[in-house]
Amino acid sequence: MAAPELSPPCLRPGTQFAGLRRGSLECKTTGVERSRPVRSPVGLSVLLPALAGLSVPGRGSATAAAPTGPEGPNVKVALLADHDSVAAGGSVTLGLNFKIPNGWHIYWRFAGDSGLPPRVTWTLPQGAGVGQLRFPVPERHVDKAGLTTYILEGQPVLLADFTAPPTASPGTSLRVQGEVAWLVCKEACVMQQQTVSLDLPVVDAADRRKPANQELFESALAALPAGMTDSKYVKVSTALNASAVRPGDEVEAALVLDVASGHHIQSNKPASEFFIPTELIVEPAEGLEPGAARFPPPRVRTDRAGQRQSEFAGRTVIRIPLKANAGLAADQPLRGLVRFQVCNDETGVCFPPETVDWSLRVPLALAGQTAERANADLFSAAAPVSGDGEGGPDSPGAGRRAWPLWKILLGAFIGGVILNIMPCVLPVISIKVLSFVQQAGDDPRRVFRLGLTYGAGILASFLVMAIGVLVLQRQGKAAGWGYIMASPAFVQAMIVVVFGFGLSLFGVFTVTLPGSTTTALGAAEEREGYPGAFLKGVLATALATPCTAPFLAPALGFAFALPSLLMVLSLMTVGAGLAAPYVVLTAVPGWMRFLPKPGLWMERFKQFMGFVLMGTVVWLLWILSQLGDPARVIWIVAFCCFVGLSLWLIGLQNVNTASVKRAATWLSAIAISAGGFFYCFLRTPVNLEWRDWRPGLAEQLASQGYTVYVDFTASWCATCQANKKLVLESGQVRDRLATMQVVLLKADYTRYDPAIAAELKRYGRAGVPLNIILPANRPAETILLPELLTKGIVLAKLKQAGPSLAGKPPELAASGSVDASVAAQTLR
């Protein structure tokens, strides 16, 4: 029953892959580079098992080391069983336990846009059988090229059911052997293989067996996706809009989520980054080509806290277009995963996210059979609006309709016109137009042409700005608006820029051009005729910098996130708005009498616009708060204080300030901002030494004389993360924990754990956060902390508990080990 020997030159164990993408393999062999065409992942599933027939050292050993190239990781695989023996005709569950070095990964059963899933070729006793591999829930990974893959890291366990032959004799042993082949990747990919084996004694009855490797198999079973009927609050079902399918047909499948009354799940584009979106994975099937999934419109509402929510409630129908081709087999199954997070409508409590393994049988139409439409009511009721098959949030506020182009350009034009009201611009409009009238004499057409040329100079200045942004976009490989605005670094930079220029409008400092630049442009402006008019337009744009820069600098920053063509059009339209009054007044000079008279109102208007920029800062701070870590808001506000102080020092200077004093002031301002940047962003955080919680451990340690702090938390719990960053990791609390030698235990509820659920229930909590302290030698006197922590509360409760009496905390397994990190990163 062994697989045939096959050794493609580009797919042998130890091969170093320079790149891997759907449709081809680019790999490195000794001194030779080859590119070998490979079929899509469906075809790869046929090719890769053949690799398992390759003969490698270590055959027959269950723990033989995997082959390792000079750059390859030392991945190991062990074959284990959940019982120590098997009865004749009975079954046991096998587990392939991978141990993957940090930073490397293998692939799930559907690798995604690139990669290869692990495959096994079994060699079994006559009459024995092994079922399909069952994979844990994967992590969704998007690389720098935008390819989406589904990966496994750390120590994943792949399960399979082994059935012994009915004729097996008690007292004998059955040898189970497998050739395991996998692709392991980091920056490069390496094809590896290992032979694993296991000897199972045969007993005369199933009840004579004893459990083995219980903890590992319990964890492996918990890591599997749930079945379609396992969810308490969501019933998952599937349907097809045709009774049968023929090659060439285009049909639709439906994934139906019936959410229990009084509950909802987050939409595929939730209103907050803190919520888990409803996500869908559709695996390609032989003969079926799935298209992008179409989600229904969400229910959008404002909750009692005033927060916008985007949800699915009741019956949610996700439609999946399918195209059948000539390779369609009889009753082809379509499979995938769906992840969702259920929340209670009344209390707002959200339960741990769930991942469900779904499937749909797609029947093949028989010869002469008429394919009829089916489930018409279900499909006609569904109203898909989103073609985002992944369903991830593009940006805070995703799901809003994009503004049409004409609205964007109209807003840009009005913004350009408003710039003319600034104190640096309005007083010179009449002067410039009158100079054109004097040059042209009594020829109104020449006046108008000079005005057009002047406007062209302004547009040329804005074109230079647009080209500059375009170059930065290309160098930074900027993606779309949603991608850029989802970058915390970009949002933080925009906050600082907008805040700084807002201070400029308030008069804290003034933006000026270098004197040499102003002198050169002024000399060029003295020229008469069309060249002089053009240069006057360039100079007008430059000299307006003190008033326009506070608006143009943030605009340029936001333009960086726009698609290239839209960015250029927007900036040029702002320039057209700035130039419009000159063009109009040179066409009809008599209208100059309608221009408002310069005065103090212009300064007041400028200050008012400063508040507009500060409002933009608040909006950007809100976006930043939605991007994962609320503490970022505090640190960027702190950094803005340093920047504000620096700009205030610069603003104290004037034209009469001595050069030495001016240089000293600038150096001081730069030092203040640099020091603030280091303090807010570059300090190395001191992490607390959390240990993994397990039932009974806290009580055991407390009875041994240790004060124990237990944090029941989850990565999707916003309050938990705020408690950790703002309170538990603060210097005062961290120092007190260290001084008192408190043992820190973390109960990670990111992935559902029945033991943690039982502990939460014991303390009367429906979910996380839960923080408790067990005093040394007094485990029964548990101190319960409130959900929202403050430093004062924690310090007071620690004082009440007292320090550890047994000295230095014992050595325990560190939280965040391979198993813990994998649990936190999986979809479940």
HUWO-V554191 format. One record per backbone hydrogen bond with DSSP energy under -1.0 kcal/mol. CO is the residue of the C=O (numbers start at 1). NH is the residue of the N-H. E is the energy in kcal/mol with one decimal. If there is no record, write none. Layout:
BEGIN
{{CO,NH,E} {CO,NH,E}}
END
This chain:
BEGIN
{{8,11,-1.6} {12,15,-2.0} {15,191,-1.7} {16,28,-5.2} {17,189,-1.9} {19,26,-1.6} {21,24,-1.8} {23,38,-1.1} {24,21,-1.4} {25,36,-1.9} {26,19,-1.9} {27,34,-1.6} {28,16,-1.8} {29,32,-1.3} {32,29,-2.4} {34,27,-1.6} {36,25,-1.5} {40,43,-1.2} {40,44,-2.0} {41,45,-1.6} {43,46,-1.2} {43,47,-1.8} {44,48,-3.0} {48,51,-1.4} {49,52,-1.1} {50,53,-1.5} {51,54,-2.0} {58,61,-2.0} {73,75,-1.5} {76,99,-2.4} {78,97,-2.8} {80,95,-2.7} {82,212,-2.4} {86,203,-1.9} {87,90,-2.4} {90,164,-2.8} {92,162,-3.1} {93,82,-1.9} {94,160,-1.9} {95,80,-2.4} {96,158,-2.0} {97,78,-1.5} {99,76,-1.7} {101,104,-1.8} {105,185,-2.6} {106,152,-2.4} {111,150,-2.0} {113,22,-1.3} {119,181,-2.6} {121,179,-2.4} {123,177,-1.9} {125,128,-2.2} {129,163,-2.9} {134,159,-2.2} {138,827,-1.4} {139,151,-2.5} {141,149,-3.0} {143,146,-1.9} {147,143,-2.2} {148,113,-3.3} {149,141,-3.1} {150,108,-2.5} {151,139,-2.6} {152,106,-2.3} {154,100,-3.0} {156,98,-2.4} {158,96,-3.0} {159,134,-3.0} {160,94,-3.7} {161,131,-2.5} {162,92,-2.0} {163,129,-1.9} {165,168,-1.7} {169,172,-1.9} {172,202,-2.8} {174,200,-3.1} {176,198,-2.2} {177,123,-3.4} {178,196,-2.7} {179,121,-1.8} {180,194,-2.3} {181,119,-2.3} {182,192,-2.8} {184,190,-3.0} {185,105,-1.7} {188,186,-2.7} {189,17,-5.1} {190,184,-2.6} {191,14,-5.1} {192,182,-2.3} {193,67,-1.0} {194,180,-2.8} {196,178,-2.9} {198,176,-3.3} {200,174,-2.9} {201,86,-2.3} {202,171,-2.8} {205,208,-1.6} {206,209,-1.6} {210,84,-2.5} {213,217,-2.2} {214,218,-2.6} {215,219,-2.1} {216,220,-2.3} {217,221,-2.6} {218,222,-2.0} {219,223,-1.4} {223,137,-2.4} {226,357,-3.1} {227,230,-1.4} {228,236,-1.6} {233,260,-3.0} {235,258,-2.8} {237,256,-3.1} {239,254,-2.7} {241,374,-1.4} {245,365,-2.6} {246,249,-2.5} {249,324,-2.7} {251,322,-3.1} {252,241,-2.1} {253,320,-3.1} {254,239,-1.8} {255,318,-2.7} {256,237,-2.2} {257,316,-2.5} {258,235,-2.4} {260,263,-1.5} {262,345,-2.6} {264,343,-3.0} {265,312,-3.1} {267,278,-1.4} {272,275,-1.2} {279,339,-2.4} {281,337,-1.3} {285,288,-2.5} {287,325,-2.2} {289,323,-1.3} {294,319,-2.3} {295,385,-3.1} {295,386,-1.8} {299,311,-2.5} {301,309,-3.4} {303,306,-2.1} {307,303,-2.7} {309,301,-2.1} {310,267,-2.2} {311,299,-3.9} {312,265,-2.6} {314,259,-3.1} {316,257,-3.0} {318,255,-2.9} {319,294,-3.0} {320,253,-2.8} {321,291,-2.8} {322,251,-2.1} {323,289,-2.4} {324,248,-2.6} {325,328,-1.9} {332,362,-2.4} {334,360,-2.3} {335,283,-2.6} {336,358,-2.0} {337,281,-3.1} {338,356,-2.9} {339,279,-1.9} {340,354,-3.0} {341,266,-1.2} {342,351,-3.1} {343,264,-2.2} {344,348,-1.8} {349,344,-2.8} {354,340,-2.3} {355,226,-3.0} {356,338,-1.9} {358,336,-1.7} {360,334,-3.2} {362,332,-1.3} {363,245,-2.3} {366,369,-2.3} {372,243,-3.2} {375,379,-2.1} {376,380,-2.4} {377,381,-1.5} {378,382,-1.0} {386,295,-1.5} {387,389,-1.2} {395,398,-2.0} {397,400,-1.4} {404,408,-1.7} {405,409,-2.6} {406,410,-2.2} {407,411,-2.4} {408,412,-2.1} {409,413,-2.4} {410,414,-2.5} {411,415,-2.3} {412,416,-2.0} {413,417,-2.2} {414,418,-2.4} {415,419,-1.3} {417,420,-1.5} {418,421,-2.1} {419,422,-1.3} {422,425,-1.9} {422,426,-2.2} {425,428,-1.3} {426,429,-1.3} {428,432,-2.6} {429,433,-2.2} {430,434,-2.6} {431,435,-1.9} {432,436,-1.6} {433,437,-1.9} {434,438,-2.3} {435,439,-1.9} {436,440,-2.2} {437,441,-1.0} {440,443,-1.6} {443,447,-1.7} {444,448,-2.3} {445,449,-2.3} {446,450,-2.5} {447,451,-2.0} {448,452,-2.4} {449,453,-2.4} {450,454,-2.4} {451,455,-2.3} {452,456,-2.1} {453,457,-1.7} {454,458,-1.5} {455,459,-2.6} {456,460,-2.4} {457,461,-1.7} {458,462,-1.9} {459,463,-2.3} {460,464,-2.0} {461,465,-1.7} {462,466,-2.6} {463,467,-2.6} {464,468,-2.2} {465,469,-2.3} {466,470,-2.5} {467,471,-2.5} {468,472,-2.0} {469,473,-2.6} {470,474,-2.3} {471,475,-2.4} {472,476,-2.7} {473,478,-2.2} {480,484,-2.7} {481,485,-3.1} {484,487,-2.1} {487,491,-2.2} {488,492,-2.7} {489,493,-2.2} {490,494,-2.3} {491,495,-2.1} {492,496,-2.0} {493,497,-2.3} {494,498,-2.8} {495,499,-2.4} {496,500,-2.5} {497,501,-2.2} {498,502,-1.8} {499,503,-1.9} {500,504,-1.2} {501,505,-1.6} {502,506,-1.3} {503,508,-2.4} {504,507,-1.2} {514,518,-1.9} {515,519,-2.3} {516,520,-2.2} {517,521,-2.2} {518,522,-2.2} {519,523,-2.2} {520,524,-1.8} {521,525,-1.8} {524,527,-1.4} {529,533,-2.2} {530,534,-2.6} {531,535,-2.4} {532,536,-2.3} {533,537,-1.7} {534,538,-1.7} {535,539,-3.0} {536,540,-2.7} {537,541,-1.8} {538,542,-1.9} {539,543,-3.5} {540,544,-1.4} {542,545,-1.6} {544,547,-1.4} {544,548,-2.9} {545,549,-2.7} {548,551,-1.5} {548,552,-3.1} {549,553,-2.7} {551,555,-2.0} {552,556,-2.9} {553,557,-2.0} {554,558,-2.7} {555,559,-2.5} {556,560,-1.4} {558,561,-1.3} {559,562,-1.6} {563,567,-2.6} {564,568,-2.3} {565,569,-2.4} {566,570,-2.4} {567,571,-2.3} {568,572,-2.4} {569,573,-2.0} {570,574,-2.0} {571,575,-2.1} {572,576,-2.1} {573,577,-2.1} {574,578,-2.1} {575,579,-2.2} {576,580,-1.5} {579,583,-1.9} {580,584,-2.7} {581,585,-2.5} {582,586,-1.9} {583,587,-1.3} {584,588,-2.0} {588,591,-2.0} {589,592,-1.9} {590,593,-1.3} {591,594,-2.2} {592,595,-1.4} {599,602,-1.5} {600,604,-2.0} {601,605,-2.3} {602,606,-2.1} {603,607,-2.1} {604,608,-2.3} {605,609,-2.2} {606,610,-1.1} {607,611,-1.1} {608,612,-1.2} {609,613,-1.9} {610,614,-2.0} {611,615,-2.1} {612,616,-1.7} {613,617,-1.9} {614,618,-2.0} {615,619,-2.1} {616,620,-2.4} {617,621,-2.4} {618,622,-2.1} {619,623,-2.0} {620,624,-2.5} {621,625,-2.1} {623,626,-1.0} {624,627,-1.5} {629,632,-1.7} {630,633,-1.3} {631,635,-2.0} {632,636,-2.5} {633,637,-2.0} {634,638,-2.2} {635,639,-2.2} {636,640,-2.1} {637,641,-1.4} {638,642,-1.4} {639,643,-2.5} {640,644,-2.9} {641,645,-2.1} {642,646,-2.1} {643,647,-2.6} {644,648,-2.1} {645,649,-1.9} {646,650,-2.0} {647,651,-2.4} {650,653,-1.6} {654,657,-1.7} {658,662,-2.7} {659,663,-2.6} {660,664,-2.4} {661,665,-2.4} {662,666,-2.3} {663,667,-2.5} {664,668,-2.3} {665,669,-2.6} {666,670,-2.6} {667,671,-2.4} {668,672,-2.4} {669,673,-2.3} {670,674,-2.7} {671,675,-2.8} {672,676,-2.4} {673,677,-2.4} {674,678,-2.4} {675,679,-2.6} {676,680,-2.5} {677,681,-2.4} {678,682,-1.3} {688,690,-1.5} {690,815,-2.6} {691,746,-3.3} {694,697,-2.1} {696,700,-2.1} {697,701,-2.7} {698,702,-2.5} {699,703,-2.3} {701,706,-2.0} {702,705,-1.6} {702,777,-3.4} {705,805,-3.1} {705,806,-1.5} {707,743,-2.8} {708,774,-2.9} {709,745,-3.0} {710,772,-2.0} {711,747,-2.4} {712,770,-1.5} {713,749,-3.9} {714,717,-1.3} {717,721,-1.9} {718,722,-2.3} {719,723,-2.7} {720,724,-2.1} {721,725,-2.6} {722,726,-2.6} {723,727,-1.5} {723,728,-2.3} {724,729,-2.2} {727,730,-1.4} {730,734,-2.8} {731,735,-2.5} {732,736,-1.8} {733,737,-2.5} {734,738,-2.0} {735,739,-2.7} {736,740,-2.3} {737,742,-2.2} {740,804,-2.6} {743,709,-2.9} {744,691,-2.0} {745,711,-2.7} {746,693,-2.0} {747,713,-2.2} {753,757,-2.5} {754,758,-2.2} {755,759,-1.8} {756,760,-2.7} {757,761,-2.1} {758,762,-1.9} {759,763,-1.3} {760,765,-2.9} {761,764,-1.6} {770,712,-3.3} {771,785,-2.5} {772,710,-2.7} {773,783,-3.2} {774,708,-2.5} {775,778,-1.8} {778,781,-1.8} {783,773,-2.2} {790,794,-2.2} {791,795,-2.6} {792,796,-2.2} {793,797,-2.4} {794,798,-2.4} {795,799,-2.1} {796,800,-2.0} {797,801,-2.0} {798,802,-2.6} {813,692,-1.8} {817,821,-2.9} {818,822,-2.3} {819,823,-2.1} {820,824,-1.9} {821,825,-1.3} {822,826,-1.3}}
END
